[in-house]
Amino acid sequence: MVKAAARKKEQLATTSAQAGTSAPDATQAPRARSRKWLVRGGLLVLLGLVATYAALRWQDRPLEQALSALRSGNAKRAAALSDYYLASHPKDERAMALKARALVELGQADEALRLFEETSAADFDELHAWAKAFLIKEQWTRALPLLIQLQKWQPQNADVLHEITTCRIRLGLLAEALETAQKLSDLPGHEARGLVLQAAVHNDLGDYVATIDCYEKLFSYSPDANDLQLPPDEIFMQHGLVLLNAGQPQAAIKSLQRSLAIKPSAVASVGLGKAYHQDGNLEAAAAAWKETLKIDPKNGAARESLANSALQTRDFKAAREWLEPLRDRPEMPSSTAYLFQRIMALNGEKEESALWTKRAEKIREREQIASKIEETLLRAPYAYWTNVVRAHQFAAAGNWAQAEDMMKELTRDAPKDPFIEKLAKAIRDRSELPPLSELPLN
């Protein structure tokens, strides 16, 4: 009995101890419930954020698809997807910028520029597309500042260097163009592209030795002149013409023949005739000039050359026949007028000869003015009147937007000169330009 009572007492003590350790405190239950609700609340918030993110990603899916299409070269699909997104989000700047980039790739610069004016550019690709839209429109002065900013961001971007050089060449900033063309040539894999541009600049500067050197280096990288910014026939033609100007007719003949073998052209054919003539092969020269007339029946250079050859053999009739189709040419050079005068004089037509003499003198005066202007453009590319002339040239070529951009800057501090006033009005009205002979050349 005593042992049983002791065991019972021990069991009661053990039970009591266990109960003491497991019995909940009065404050523990609410805390546990609170933690449970916090966890549940956190999960709900997280699920809400995930759902919101998923909804936004789904909503922006057309933009992601548009960007992917643009990067893969499918600009038409990119534009369509951007339009789809803009239908429900008409003021979304990302969508407008994407559409503008796609339109630039499709060559629709006007609409792209309108969109960029609304949304501006947020990154390198958008700013580059904006600059390219101006390049498509040949608005060089607007494209150049954007390209210079892009070059600061990516100094070794080959496309940007090429585009800056092109802008500078168009604006007559040849020293600066040569600098960026050299930087392009220094980039591995872009040596040939840079050399094409360097050759063009040196040729504009009249430095034939440097131009020929650039072409020789170019052909060491690309012997067949393939995969360059100009087609092979034009590369070989330009090389041949500069060799001709440098007094190297035999080398010129080879390059011009390569050009003509790829694609017949009147310019290359005329040059080939001159190269043969310079090399003393008069028969081949005449054959090349006659071949030119099959391509361009009224080619002035070829007809003048054939008329000169006929005069050397005193065949006045043949000379006149070669020259006659040029009689009513509106922009006749003085060389053509002088040939007419010689033919008339040698044929005894004194009155006709005198008329052609006067006409040749007037044309020569005009050419002398043009020569002075070209000299000024090369010597002083930043001068006020140089830019006036460039604005006139852009307008004469039909690039009214570029001319207008330049005249807006020029007329801010313009001298009170009749020519400036006439030119500004003509460009503004898209009307007939005042002749450059009215420039104050002094």
ABEGO torsion letter per residue (X at the ends): XAAAAAAAAAAAAAAAAAAAAABBBAAAAAAAAAAAAAAAAAAAAAAAAAAAAAAAAAAAAAAAAAAAAAAAGBAAAAAAAAAAAAAABAABAAAAAAAAAAAAAAGBAAAAAAAAAAAEBABAAAAAAAAAAAAAAGBAAAAAAAAAAAAAABAABAAAAAAAAAAAAAAGBAAAAAAAAAAAAABBGAAAAAAAAAAAAAAAAGBAAAAAAAAAAAAAABAAGBGBABBAAAAAAAAAAAAAAAGBAAAAAAAAAAAAAABBBAAAAAAAAAAAAAAGBAAAAAAAAAAAAAABAABAAAAAAAAAAAAAAGBAAAAAAAAAAAAABABBBAAAAAAAAAAAAAAGBAAAAAAAAAAAAAAAAAAAAAAAAAAAAAABAABAAAAAAAAAAAAAAGBAAAAAAAAAAAAAABBBBAAAAAAAAAAAAGBBBBBAAABBAX
